Amino acid sequence: MSIGDLIRHERKRKGWTLSQLSRRTGVSKSYLSYLERNQKKNPSITIVKRLFVVLDIPLDKIMDKDEQKADYS
């Protein structure tokens, strides 16, 4: 699951619209839409942290994504 998928899942689980999440985080609705559709691949850590805090997603989920992509061979 990508960061965008996780954000969309948690937003919908809370019953929030993109507009509501935008108002709560200060991140534009269009940017959130790009994130959720995985059209924005590398959002800044500042924006991701803001979204994760508002959505109550543990910040260690960011690390889980990075570790899954890492090639340790």
ABEGO torsion letter per residue (X at the ends): XBAAAAAAAAAAAAGBBAAAAAAAAGBBAAAAAAAAAGABABBBAAAAAAAAAAAGBBAAAAAAAAAAABBAX
